[in-house]
Amino acid sequence: MKPIELREKDIERYLVNEVRKIGGTAYKFTSPGRRSVPDRMILLKGQPAIFVECKRPGGKLTQGQKREIEKLREKDFQVYVVDSKQKVNNFVWMIS
């Protein structure tokens, strides 16, 4: 039997649920007229916003995504890329 491959939306859904478990909110982040922004904006009480780009396992960032992530980091925002449930777990552990 072939193992089930996770898709980006599976990772994203898992992130949303895990952030909710620690009392946070994972807003879907879209910016009209601006492509390649991270998928989610994580909000936790008393902390600055954190941006997260979700990818399927082994997925690669596009050049546009790399550029947008760099722009956010230049403004001192934290931006993370997760492509597995383990990376989501590590991220949630770190922010909680």
C-alpha positions as CSV (number, residue, x, y, z in Angstrom):
1,M,0.0,0.0,0.0
2,K,1.4,3.4,-1.0
3,P,1.8,5.9,1.9
4,I,-0.6,8.9,1.8
5,E,1.2,12.0,0.6
6,L,0.4,15.2,2.3
7,R,-0.7,18.2,0.3
8,E,-0.1,21.8,1.1
9,K,-3.6,22.2,2.3
10,D,-3.2,19.3,4.7
11,I,-0.1,21.0,6.3
12,E,-2.0,24.3,6.4
13,R,-5.1,22.8,8.0
14,Y,-2.8,21.1,10.6
15,L,-1.1,24.4,11.4
16,V,-4.4,26.1,11.9
17,N,-5.6,23.4,14.3
18,E,-2.4,23.3,16.3
19,V,-2.2,27.1,16.7
20,R,-5.8,27.1,17.8
21,K,-4.9,24.5,20.5
22,I,-2.5,27.0,22.1
23,G,-5.0,29.8,22.0
24,G,-3.8,31.5,18.9
25,T,-5.4,32.5,15.6
26,A,-4.0,31.6,12.2
27,Y,-5.6,34.0,9.8
28,K,-5.5,33.2,6.1
29,F,-3.3,36.0,4.7
30,T,-4.1,37.5,1.3
31,S,-3.1,40.8,0.0
32,P,-5.0,42.0,-3.1
33,G,-2.7,43.2,-5.8
34,R,0.3,41.5,-4.1
35,R,1.2,38.0,-5.0
36,S,3.4,35.5,-3.1
37,V,2.6,36.7,0.4
38,P,2.8,34.0,3.2
39,D,-0.2,31.8,3.6
40,R,-1.0,32.5,7.3
41,M,-0.6,35.3,9.8
42,I,-0.4,33.9,13.3
43,L,-1.7,36.0,16.2
44,L,-1.0,35.2,19.9
45,K,-1.9,37.4,22.8
46,G,1.0,39.7,23.7
47,Q,3.2,38.8,20.7
48,P,3.8,40.4,17.4
49,A,2.3,38.8,14.3
50,I,4.2,35.9,12.8
51,F,3.9,34.9,9.1
52,V,3.9,31.3,7.9
53,E,4.3,29.9,4.4
54,C,3.0,26.3,4.1
55,K,4.4,23.9,1.5
56,R,3.8,20.3,0.6
57,P,6.5,18.0,1.9
58,G,9.6,18.9,-0.1
59,G,7.9,21.8,-1.8
60,K,10.1,24.8,-2.8
61,L,9.5,28.5,-2.4
62,T,9.0,30.5,-5.6
63,Q,11.2,33.5,-6.3
64,G,8.2,35.7,-5.5
65,Q,7.7,34.0,-2.2
66,K,11.4,34.3,-1.3
67,R,11.2,38.0,-2.2
68,E,8.1,38.7,0.0
69,I,9.6,36.7,2.9
70,E,12.8,38.8,2.7
71,K,10.7,42.0,2.7
72,L,8.9,41.0,5.8
73,R,12.1,39.9,7.6
74,E,13.7,43.3,6.7
75,K,10.8,44.8,8.7
76,D,11.7,42.6,11.6
77,F,8.7,40.2,11.2
78,Q,9.3,36.5,11.9
79,V,8.5,34.4,8.9
80,Y,8.6,30.6,8.9
81,V,8.2,27.9,6.2
82,V,6.7,24.6,7.2
83,D,6.4,21.6,4.9
84,S,5.6,18.8,7.4
85,K,3.5,18.1,10.5
86,Q,6.8,17.8,12.4
87,K,7.9,21.3,11.3
88,V,4.5,22.6,12.4
89,N,4.9,20.9,15.8
90,N,8.3,22.4,16.2
91,F,7.0,25.8,15.2
92,V,4.1,25.7,17.6
93,W,6.3,24.5,20.4
94,M,8.7,27.4,19.8
95,I,6.0,30.1,19.9
96,S,4.0,28.7,22.8
